[in-house]
Amino acid sequence: MSEIGSFPTNATALPKRSGSDRTLRFGYGTNGFDNHRLTDSLEILAEQGYDGVAVTLDHDHLDPFHPDVAEHTARLRRDLERLELDAVVETGARYLLDPRHKHHPTLLSEPGRALRLDLLHRAVHIAAQLRAGVVSFWSGTKPDHLDDETAWSLLVEGCSEVLDTAAEYGVKLGFEPEPGMFVQDLDGFEQLAAKLNHPELFGVTLDIGHCRCLEPVDVPACVRRAGPDLVNVQIDDMRRGVHEHLEFGEGDIDFPPVMAALREVGYRGLVSVELPRHSHAAPAVAQRSLRFLRQAATEVTA
Protein backbone atom coordinates (compact mmCIF):
# COMPACT_ATOMS: atom_id res chain seq x y z
CA MET A 1 0.00 0.00 0.00
CA SER A 2 1.36 3.41 -0.97
CA GLU A 3 1.50 6.13 1.64
CA ILE A 4 0.35 9.63 0.70
CA GLY A 5 1.07 11.57 3.84
CA SER A 6 0.56 11.55 7.60
CA PHE A 7 -3.18 11.76 8.21
CA PRO A 8 -5.13 11.98 11.48
CA THR A 9 -6.92 8.90 12.81
CA ASN A 10 -10.53 8.64 14.03
CA ALA A 11 -11.81 11.32 11.67
CA THR A 12 -14.95 13.23 12.61
CA ALA A 13 -17.37 15.09 10.38
CA LEU A 14 -16.79 18.69 9.45
CA PRO A 15 -18.98 21.29 11.21
CA LYS A 16 -22.50 21.48 9.87
CA ARG A 17 -23.68 24.55 7.99
CA SER A 18 -24.51 27.16 10.64
CA GLY A 19 -28.16 28.03 11.15
CA SER A 20 -29.43 24.90 9.37
CA ASP A 21 -32.05 22.86 11.20
CA ARG A 22 -33.20 20.79 8.23
CA THR A 23 -33.37 17.08 8.97
CA LEU A 24 -32.19 16.19 5.47
CA ARG A 25 -28.91 17.66 4.22
CA PHE A 26 -28.30 17.87 0.51
CA GLY A 27 -25.01 17.51 -1.34
CA TYR A 28 -23.89 17.39 -4.96
CA GLY A 29 -21.46 15.04 -6.66
CA THR A 30 -18.37 16.69 -8.09
CA ASN A 31 -18.50 14.21 -10.98
CA GLY A 32 -21.30 16.45 -12.24
CA PHE A 33 -18.88 19.41 -12.35
CA ASP A 34 -16.17 17.89 -14.56
CA ASN A 35 -15.73 21.09 -16.58
CA HIS A 36 -15.09 23.21 -13.48
CA ARG A 37 -12.10 23.59 -11.23
CA LEU A 38 -12.87 21.84 -7.95
CA THR A 39 -12.59 25.07 -5.96
CA ASP A 40 -14.99 26.83 -8.32
CA SER A 41 -17.53 24.02 -8.05
CA LEU A 42 -17.40 24.18 -4.25
CA GLU A 43 -17.94 27.93 -4.31
CA ILE A 44 -20.97 27.56 -6.58
CA LEU A 45 -22.53 24.79 -4.51
CA ALA A 46 -22.01 26.69 -1.26
CA GLU A 47 -23.54 29.83 -2.79
CA GLN A 48 -26.57 27.83 -3.88
CA GLY A 49 -27.09 26.51 -0.36
CA TYR A 50 -25.84 22.91 -0.52
CA ASP A 51 -24.70 21.33 2.74
CA GLY A 52 -21.92 19.24 1.27
CA VAL A 53 -20.26 17.52 -1.67
CA ALA A 54 -19.57 13.98 -2.79
CA VAL A 55 -15.97 14.26 -4.00
CA THR A 56 -15.10 11.83 -6.80
CA LEU A 57 -11.37 11.12 -6.87
CA ASP A 58 -10.33 11.70 -10.48
CA HIS A 59 -7.71 13.27 -12.75
CA ASP A 60 -9.36 16.66 -13.03
CA HIS A 61 -10.29 17.35 -9.40
CA LEU A 62 -8.48 15.43 -6.68
CA ASP A 63 -6.10 12.90 -8.20
CA PRO A 64 -5.20 10.31 -5.54
CA PHE A 65 -2.04 9.35 -7.44
CA HIS A 66 -0.65 12.87 -7.82
CA PRO A 67 2.75 13.35 -6.15
CA ASP A 68 1.33 16.32 -4.19
CA VAL A 69 -1.97 14.67 -3.26
CA ALA A 70 -1.50 15.27 0.48
CA GLU A 71 -1.03 19.02 -0.15
CA HIS A 72 -4.02 19.09 -2.52
CA THR A 73 -6.15 17.26 0.05
CA ALA A 74 -5.16 19.69 2.79
CA ARG A 75 -6.15 22.58 0.52
CA LEU A 76 -9.51 20.95 -0.17
CA ARG A 77 -10.11 20.48 3.53
CA ARG A 78 -9.47 24.18 4.13
CA ASP A 79 -11.95 25.04 1.36
CA LEU A 80 -14.57 22.73 2.83
CA GLU A 81 -14.13 24.24 6.27
CA ARG A 82 -14.24 27.79 4.94
CA LEU A 83 -17.44 27.10 3.00
CA GLU A 84 -18.94 24.97 5.80
CA LEU A 85 -19.45 21.99 3.51
CA ASP A 86 -19.49 18.35 4.60
CA ALA A 87 -17.97 15.73 2.32
CA VAL A 88 -18.01 12.07 1.39
CA VAL A 89 -15.43 10.45 -0.88
CA GLU A 90 -16.50 8.61 -4.05
CA THR A 91 -14.30 6.21 -6.02
CA GLY A 92 -16.33 5.63 -9.18
CA ALA A 93 -14.27 7.62 -11.69
CA ARG A 94 -14.53 6.03 -15.13
CA TYR A 95 -10.96 6.08 -16.45
CA LEU A 96 -8.79 6.88 -13.43
CA LEU A 97 -7.07 3.49 -13.32
CA ASP A 98 -7.23 2.43 -16.98
CA PRO A 99 -7.44 5.01 -19.80
CA ARG A 100 -8.88 2.43 -22.21
CA HIS A 101 -11.42 0.50 -20.14
CA LYS A 102 -14.14 2.19 -18.07
CA HIS A 103 -14.25 1.32 -14.36
CA HIS A 104 -11.34 -1.11 -14.62
CA PRO A 105 -9.59 -2.81 -12.98
CA THR A 106 -12.06 -3.83 -10.25
CA LEU A 107 -11.95 -5.85 -7.05
CA LEU A 108 -12.73 -8.88 -9.24
CA SER A 109 -9.99 -8.32 -11.83
CA GLU A 110 -7.18 -10.81 -12.24
CA PRO A 111 -4.65 -9.29 -12.73
CA GLY A 112 -5.12 -5.63 -11.78
CA ARG A 113 -7.15 -5.77 -8.57
CA ALA A 114 -4.12 -4.59 -6.56
CA LEU A 115 -4.44 -1.22 -8.29
CA ARG A 116 -8.12 -0.95 -7.27
CA LEU A 117 -7.20 -1.87 -3.71
CA ASP A 118 -4.49 0.78 -3.72
CA LEU A 119 -7.07 3.36 -4.82
CA LEU A 120 -9.44 2.36 -2.02
CA HIS A 121 -6.72 2.54 0.62
CA ARG A 122 -5.76 5.97 -0.69
CA ALA A 123 -9.41 7.02 -0.62
CA VAL A 124 -9.64 6.13 3.07
CA HIS A 125 -6.47 8.16 3.78
CA ILE A 126 -7.92 11.13 1.89
CA ALA A 127 -11.28 10.85 3.66
CA ALA A 128 -9.49 10.90 7.00
CA GLN A 129 -7.63 14.09 6.13
CA LEU A 130 -10.83 15.70 4.84
CA ARG A 131 -12.71 14.53 7.93
CA ALA A 132 -15.18 12.95 5.55
CA GLY A 133 -16.87 10.10 7.37
CA VAL A 134 -17.56 7.79 4.40
CA VAL A 135 -15.76 6.29 1.40
CA SER A 136 -18.12 4.89 -1.23
CA PHE A 137 -17.20 2.07 -3.63
CA TRP A 138 -18.65 -0.90 -5.56
CA SER A 139 -17.74 -4.43 -6.68
CA GLY A 140 -17.25 -3.95 -10.40
CA THR A 141 -18.47 -6.34 -13.07
CA LYS A 142 -17.66 -10.04 -12.97
CA PRO A 143 -15.32 -11.23 -15.73
CA ASP A 144 -16.92 -13.90 -17.93
CA HIS A 145 -14.32 -16.51 -17.01
CA LEU A 146 -14.83 -16.07 -13.26
CA ASP A 147 -17.25 -18.33 -11.39
CA ASP A 148 -19.45 -16.88 -8.65
CA GLU A 149 -17.64 -18.63 -5.80
CA THR A 150 -14.29 -17.17 -6.83
CA ALA A 151 -15.85 -13.75 -7.37
CA TRP A 152 -17.30 -13.75 -3.85
CA SER A 153 -13.97 -14.85 -2.43
CA LEU A 154 -12.09 -12.04 -4.18
CA LEU A 155 -14.68 -9.46 -3.18
CA VAL A 156 -14.77 -10.48 0.48
CA GLU A 157 -10.97 -10.57 0.63
CA GLY A 158 -10.71 -7.10 -0.92
CA CYS A 159 -13.37 -5.57 1.31
CA SER A 160 -11.66 -7.07 4.36
CA GLU A 161 -8.36 -5.45 3.40
CA VAL A 162 -9.97 -2.04 2.97
CA LEU A 163 -11.86 -2.47 6.24
CA ASP A 164 -8.54 -2.84 8.04
CA THR A 165 -7.47 0.57 6.76
CA ALA A 166 -10.92 2.04 7.49
CA ALA A 167 -10.66 0.84 11.09
CA GLU A 168 -7.22 2.44 11.44
CA TYR A 169 -8.57 5.83 10.37
CA GLY A 170 -12.13 5.66 11.72
CA VAL A 171 -13.76 6.00 8.29
CA LYS A 172 -16.94 4.16 7.31
CA LEU A 173 -17.21 2.27 4.04
CA GLY A 174 -20.37 2.69 1.97
CA PHE A 175 -20.73 -0.22 -0.45
CA GLU A 176 -22.90 0.70 -3.43
CA PRO A 177 -24.98 -1.90 -5.27
CA GLU A 178 -24.64 -0.88 -8.93
CA PRO A 179 -26.85 -2.16 -11.79
CA GLY A 180 -24.92 -4.51 -14.05
CA MET A 181 -22.16 -5.18 -11.52
CA PHE A 182 -21.56 -8.37 -9.55
CA VAL A 183 -23.33 -6.88 -6.53
CA GLN A 184 -26.15 -4.88 -8.06
CA ASP A 185 -28.97 -4.84 -5.50
CA LEU A 186 -29.77 -4.91 -1.79
CA ASP A 187 -29.93 -8.71 -1.79
CA GLY A 188 -26.31 -8.75 -2.94
CA PHE A 189 -25.23 -6.14 -0.40
CA GLU A 190 -26.82 -8.07 2.44
CA GLN A 191 -25.13 -11.26 1.28
CA LEU A 192 -21.76 -9.48 1.20
CA ALA A 193 -22.29 -7.92 4.64
CA ALA A 194 -23.10 -11.37 6.05
CA LYS A 195 -19.96 -12.89 4.50
CA LEU A 196 -17.97 -10.11 6.21
CA ASN A 197 -19.76 -10.80 9.54
CA HIS A 198 -21.49 -7.40 9.51
CA PRO A 199 -18.55 -5.19 10.53
CA GLU A 200 -19.49 -1.95 12.24
CA LEU A 201 -17.73 0.26 9.66
CA PHE A 202 -19.31 -1.47 6.64
CA GLY A 203 -22.57 0.08 5.43
CA VAL A 204 -24.47 0.71 2.24
CA THR A 205 -24.42 3.57 -0.24
CA LEU A 206 -27.96 3.71 -1.59
CA ASP A 207 -28.56 5.32 -4.98
CA ILE A 208 -32.25 6.26 -5.04
CA GLY A 209 -32.39 5.95 -8.83
CA HIS A 210 -30.99 2.43 -8.72
CA CYS A 211 -33.83 1.42 -6.42
CA ARG A 212 -36.35 2.44 -9.07
CA CYS A 213 -34.28 0.88 -11.85
CA LEU A 214 -34.13 -2.70 -10.58
CA GLU A 215 -35.29 -3.38 -7.02
CA PRO A 216 -38.54 -5.42 -6.81
CA VAL A 217 -40.21 -3.09 -4.26
CA ASP A 218 -40.92 0.63 -4.34
CA VAL A 219 -38.23 3.17 -3.50
CA PRO A 220 -39.42 4.10 0.03
CA ALA A 221 -39.47 0.39 0.92
CA CYS A 222 -35.84 0.14 -0.30
CA VAL A 223 -34.87 3.04 1.95
CA ARG A 224 -36.53 1.39 4.95
CA ARG A 225 -34.83 -1.93 4.18
CA ALA A 226 -31.42 -0.27 3.87
CA GLY A 227 -32.01 1.99 6.87
CA PRO A 228 -30.05 0.08 9.54
CA ASP A 229 -26.98 -0.03 7.26
CA LEU A 230 -27.38 3.33 5.52
CA VAL A 231 -24.23 5.48 5.58
CA ASN A 232 -24.45 7.35 2.26
CA VAL A 233 -27.22 8.36 -0.16
CA GLN A 234 -27.01 9.34 -3.80
CA ILE A 235 -30.12 10.78 -5.39
CA ASP A 236 -31.32 11.16 -8.98
CA ASP A 237 -34.39 10.31 -11.02
CA MET A 238 -34.62 7.11 -13.06
CA ARG A 239 -37.07 4.95 -15.00
CA ARG A 240 -37.91 1.34 -14.32
CA GLY A 241 -35.45 -1.01 -16.02
CA VAL A 242 -33.23 1.73 -17.46
CA HIS A 243 -29.93 2.63 -15.77
CA GLU A 244 -29.79 6.29 -16.80
CA HIS A 245 -29.34 9.08 -14.26
CA LEU A 246 -31.97 11.72 -14.99
CA GLU A 247 -32.75 15.16 -13.67
CA PHE A 248 -35.57 15.26 -11.16
CA GLY A 249 -38.97 15.11 -12.79
CA GLU A 250 -37.70 13.28 -15.89
CA GLY A 251 -38.07 9.78 -14.43
CA ASP A 252 -40.67 7.74 -12.55
CA ILE A 253 -39.81 8.44 -8.91
CA ASP A 254 -42.25 10.10 -6.51
CA PHE A 255 -39.82 11.93 -4.22
CA PRO A 256 -41.82 13.18 -1.19
CA PRO A 257 -42.36 9.58 0.06
CA VAL A 258 -38.62 8.98 -0.41
CA MET A 259 -37.84 11.99 1.77
CA ALA A 260 -40.31 10.74 4.35
CA ALA A 261 -38.63 7.32 4.39
CA LEU A 262 -35.16 8.87 4.84
CA ARG A 263 -36.46 10.80 7.82
CA GLU A 264 -38.25 7.74 9.16
CA VAL A 265 -35.04 5.69 9.29
CA GLY A 266 -33.21 8.58 10.96
CA TYR A 267 -30.64 9.10 8.21
CA ARG A 268 -28.35 12.05 9.02
CA GLY A 269 -25.73 11.91 6.26
CA LEU A 270 -25.60 13.76 2.98
CA VAL A 271 -28.20 13.14 0.28
CA SER A 272 -26.04 13.91 -2.74
CA VAL A 273 -27.26 14.57 -6.28
CA GLU A 274 -25.70 12.05 -8.67
CA LEU A 275 -25.80 13.43 -12.23
CA PRO A 276 -22.40 12.57 -13.72
CA ARG A 277 -23.43 13.29 -17.32
CA HIS A 278 -24.70 16.82 -16.73
CA SER A 279 -21.41 18.71 -16.38
CA HIS A 280 -22.15 20.75 -19.50
CA ALA A 281 -24.82 22.65 -17.54
CA ALA A 282 -23.65 22.00 -13.99
CA PRO A 283 -24.50 25.32 -12.25
CA ALA A 284 -28.04 25.41 -13.64
CA VAL A 285 -28.65 21.71 -13.03
CA ALA A 286 -27.39 21.99 -9.45
CA GLN A 287 -29.62 24.95 -8.76
CA ARG A 288 -32.70 23.21 -10.21
CA SER A 289 -31.88 20.06 -8.28
CA LEU A 290 -31.65 21.76 -4.90
CA ARG A 291 -34.87 23.64 -5.51
CA PHE A 292 -36.63 20.37 -6.40
CA LEU A 293 -35.27 18.46 -3.40
CA ARG A 294 -36.17 21.18 -0.93
CA GLN A 295 -39.68 21.33 -2.35
CA ALA A 296 -40.03 17.54 -2.11
CA ALA A 297 -38.83 17.63 1.49
CA THR A 298 -41.28 20.44 2.28
CA GLU A 299 -44.20 18.48 0.85
CA VAL A 300 -43.50 15.73 3.36
CA THR A 301 -44.17 18.05 6.29
CA ALA A 302 -46.86 20.19 4.67
N, C-alpha and C positions, 0 to 999 in steps of 0.2 A: 504493500500500500504506500502510495506517495504522500509525503507530508507537504502541506501548503502553508504552514505557519503555526504559531502557538496560539490556540484558541481557548476561550474559557470553557469550563465544564458546567453541567447543570444549567443550561440556558433557560432564561425566563422570557416571557413575551414582552415586547416593547410596550410602553405606556399607551393606553387607549386614547383615542381622539377626545380632547377635553370638551365637556359640555354635552357629550352624546349619551343619551339614556335609551337608545334603541336596543331592543333585544337582539335583533339580527344586524350583523355588521357586514357590509358589502365591500368586496374587493374586485380587482380586475387583473386578468392575466397579462403579463408583459409580452407573451407571445402574440398578442393582438396589437402590439405597438412595434412591430419589427422595423418599421421605417423611421422610427424616432430614436434619438439617443435615450438611454435609460433614464438619465437625470431629467430630461425634458418630459418623458412620459410620467414620471412620478409627480412632477410639478403640475401637470395637467390634471391628473387623477385627484391630487389633493385639492386643487382649486375647485373641481367639480363636486367634491364632498365625499369621495370614497374613504373608507376606513383602513384600507390596506391593499396590498398587491400580492399576486402569486408570481414569483420571479422564476422564469424559466431560464435555466443555465444554458447559454448558447453563445455562438461566436460573437454576435453583434451586441450583446448586452453584458452579461457577466460570464466570461469564458473560464470554466474551472481549470483549464489546462494552461492558462496564460502564466508566464513566469512571475508576473506581479499580481497574481490573483488575490493574495492576502491583502495587499494595499488597496486593490479595487474593491474588495469586500468591505474593508474598513470604511472606505469612502461612501459606499452604499449604505452602510449602517448609519453613518452620520446624517445622510440625506433622509433616511427613514425617520430617524429621531427628530430631525428638524421639522419635517412635515407631519409628524405624529401619525405615521402609517405603520400598521402591523404588516407582517410578511409571512408567507409560506414559501418553500422552495420546491419547484417543479423540475422534473428531469426528463421530460418528454420531447426534447428538441429532435427534429427530424434527421438532420445530417451532421450532428456534432461529432459522432464517433466514426462514421463512415461516409465520405462525401458521395458515394455512388449508390448506397442502399439505405433507404429510409428506415429509421428506428433500429438500425443494426450496428453492432452485435447486441444480443439480448442476454438475459440470464439463462437462456436455453441454448445459446450458440456454442458449438464445438467445432473449431476453436473460436476464440474471441470473447468469451464471457468474462475473462479477467479484466478486459477493458471496461465493460459495463459495471463490474463490481468496483473498479477503481473510481469510476464516475460517482457511484452511489456513496462510497466512503467520502469522497471529496464533497459531495452535496451535504452530508451530515456535518462535516467540518465547517462548511460555509454557513449552514443554518445556525450552528452554535455561535459563530461570530456575529451573525445578524440578529441573534436572539429571536430567531424564527422557530416556533415550536414544532414544526412538521416538515418532513421531507416526503414528497409524493412520488410514487414510481409504479411500474406495472411489470407484468411477466414477459411481454413480447410474444410473438407468434411461435408456434411449435414447428420446427423443421419437419419436412415430410418423412425423413428417414428415422425420426425419433419416436419411440413408443411412449405411451402415456406414463408408464411406471418410471422410465428414465427421466422424462420431463419433470415429473413431480419431485424426483430425487434431486435433480439439479436446482429446481426452484427453491425447495426447502433449504438445501445447503447454502444457496446464495443469500436467501433472506436471513438465515441464521448468522452468516458472517456480517451482514450489514447491521443486524440487531446488536451484535457485540459492540460495534462502533457507536450506534445510537445510545446504548446504555452508558458508554463512557462519557458521552457529551450531554445526556439528558434530553435527547431529541426524539420525538415520536415519529414513527413511520406510518404513512398513509398509503396503503396498497390500493391501487385503482383497478377495478375490473374494467376491461376495455373491449368493446365489441370486436370480434375477429381474432383476439389474442387467446392464448392458452387458458388464462383465467379471464373470462369475459362477463361474469355475472356474480350476483351475491351468493349463489350456491357454491361457485368456485372459490370465492373469497373465504367463505365459512369453512370449506374443506381445507384450504391452506392454513387458516388460523388454527384449526384443530391439529393439523400435522405439526405445527410449531408449538403446540401445547398452550395456545392462547397467551402469548407474552404480553405483559402490561403495556409495552411501548409499541405494539403492533395493532394498528387500527385500519379503518377503511377510508379511502377517498371516494366519495360518492359523486359521480357526475349525474346531475338531474336529467339531462338529455338522454344519457345512456339508459336510464330507467325506462323512459318512454320507448326507446328504440327496441329493447329486447326482453325486458323483464316481464314475466307472465301476469303480474298484478299491477295495479295503478301506482302512479308515482308517490303519492302520500304513503301508501302501504310500504313501498320500498324504503322510504325515509324512516318509518317506524321500525321496520325490520333491522335496518342498519344502525339505528339509534345508539344502542349500547357500545358499538365499536366506532362510532363516527368521530373522526378527527379532522376531516377536511371536506369541503363541499365545493364543487364546480357547478356552475349553473349556465344553462343555455336552453334554447328551444329545440325541439326535434320532432320528427314524425315517426310513427310506428314503422319499424322494419327498415329504416333508412338512417345510416350513421352519417349524418351531416349536421354540423353545428350551425344553427340558425339564430338570427336575431329574434328577440322576444316578440311574439305575436305572429311569427311566420310558420310556426309548427303547431302541434296538437295539444300542448300542455296547458292545463288550467293552473295558474300559478298561485292564487290565494290559498287553496288547500295545501299546496306544497309549503308555503310559508307557515301555515298553521301547524303542519306536521313537524317542521324544524323547531318551532317554539315548543311544541308538545314534548319532544324528546330532550329538550333542554340544551340544544346545541349552542355553543358560545364562540365557535371559531369563525373564520372568514367564510363568506359565501361569495365566491369569486367568479366573475363572468369569464366564460371560456369560449372565445370567438377567435381562434388562431388564424382564420382566413379573411379577417376584416381589417387588416392593418392599413389598407389603402384609404380608409375613412375613419381611422381610430378615434380621434377626438369626438367626432359627431356620434359614432356608434356608442362610445363609452357614456356620453351624456344621455343619449336616448335610453340606454340600458339601465342606468341608475334611476332615471325618472320612472321607468316601468317597474323596476323592483320595489321602489319605495311605495308606488301606488298599490302594487299587489300586496305588500305588507300592511298598508293602511286598510285595505279592504277586509283583511282578516279581523281587525279590531273594530271596524265600523259598526 
